[in-house]
Each structure stands twice: as C-alpha cells, then as structure tokens.
Amino acid sequence: MSFKIVIPVLAAALGAGTMAFADPPSYARSESLPPGLAKQGKVPPGHARKIWGKGQHLPSEYRRVHISDWDRYDLEPAPAGYTWVRVERDAYLVEVASGLIAQAMIGVLLD
C-alpha cells in the first residue's frame, strides 16, 4: 500500500471524527425548551413522565405549581427557602433559589 493512499484516508478519518464534537444548540445547554415546544407550551417528549430524585435539580418549567395545602397530603411544612412543587401526581420539596430537590414523594397526590 502506498503512502499516497494511506495519508488521505487517515486525514479524512481524523477530520470526520471532529464533527461529532460540535456544540449542541443553545436551548440544549440550558433549562429552556426548544423554540417550537416553548411556543406551544409543551414539555419535551423525553420528560413526559420523568421522575427526579433527591439531589437532582428540578427544571424551572416544572417549578410553577406550588402546593400550598401540603398538610392535606400529609407532607411536612417546607422549611425557609424551600417549597413543595407538584409535577403530575408527585410532590417535590425544592430549594426555591436553585431547584435542588431535598425530598421526592412519588405518587402521593391522587386528586
């Protein structure tokens, strides 16, 4: 095999590999929704029934429905700086400033 063939093949292989490291779109690097879904007010398909756990961050689009009647669901009162948030039938105790989940109660909200 001659070097006239090997060198262009290697150069093409190395050049093609760098394309895989392109930056994702700006909405993929943040908590915002892709433009089409944001206009429709929809949740991304991969998040349709996502369950988060303690220590994870709840995305901001899920922190909008606060649970003010926490005692109705036998939840503890939220400490200062935290709030209970409802996502479908799940309750999350979330730090208001960051969205950090302190407690996750899955399937407790039946109504």
N, C-alpha and C positions, 0 to 999 in steps of 0.2 A: 504494500500500500504506500502510495507516495504522500509526501507532506503537502502537496498541492491540494489534496482532497481532505486530509485529516484536519488541517488548520481551519478551513472554512466551516467544517462540520462542528468542530469544538467551539468556535466563536459563535455560531448560530445557537448551539445548545446553551451556552452561558448567557447569551443575550435574551433568549426566551425565558429563562428562569427568573430574571429580574422583574419581569412583568407581573409576576404573582405577588410582588410586594407593594403594589400600588396602594395609595391611601384610600380608605373607604370614603363614601360620601359624608358630608358634614353632619347630616342627621344621624348617621350610624355611630358617630363618636360622642353623641350627647344623649340626653334623655328625651329629646323631642321626637315626634313622629315624622315619618317620611311625608313630603308635601301633599301627596294625593290622599293619604289617610287623615292627615291633620285637617284638611278642608272638609272631610266628611265626618270628622269627629269619631273615627273608628279606632279600635285597638288593633295592633298588628296581629296577624294570624298566629304567630308563634307564642303570643302572650294571651291567647284566648282563654285558657284555663291554667295559667301559670300559678304555682303556689310558691311563695317565698318563705324563707325561714329566718330564724334569729341570726342576727349578724349580717344579713344582706341589706341592701338598700332598696326600698320600695320606690319605683319610678314615680316622678311627680304627677303623671296623669292618673295615677291610682290613689293619690292622697287627697282627693277632693271631697269625698263623702265621709264626714266625721260622725262618730257615734256619740251623741250627747246623752242618750239614755243607757249608758253602759251597765247600770245596775239591773236593768231589765233582762240582760243576757248573762247575769252572774259574772260580770267582768269586774276586776279591781279598778278603783279610780286611777286615772292616769296621773303620774307624778308631774311636777312642774317641768315644762319644756317638752312634754310628750302628749300625744293624743291618740285616741282609738280611731282607726280608719276602717271603713267597710269596703271589701272587694268581694262582690257577689255574696256568698254565704260565709266568708271568712272575715275574722277580725284581727287586725294587726295593731299592736302598740308601737307607735312610730315616734322617733325623735323629730320634732317639728322642724328644726333647722336643717337637718341633713337627710332625713328619710330613713335613718338606720332603724331596723326592726329590733325591738327589745323583746317582743313576745308575739307569737303567732298562734291564734286559736282557729283551727281549720274546721269548717262546717258547723259552727255554733250558732249562726244566725239563720234561723229556719223560716222566718216570715219574709 
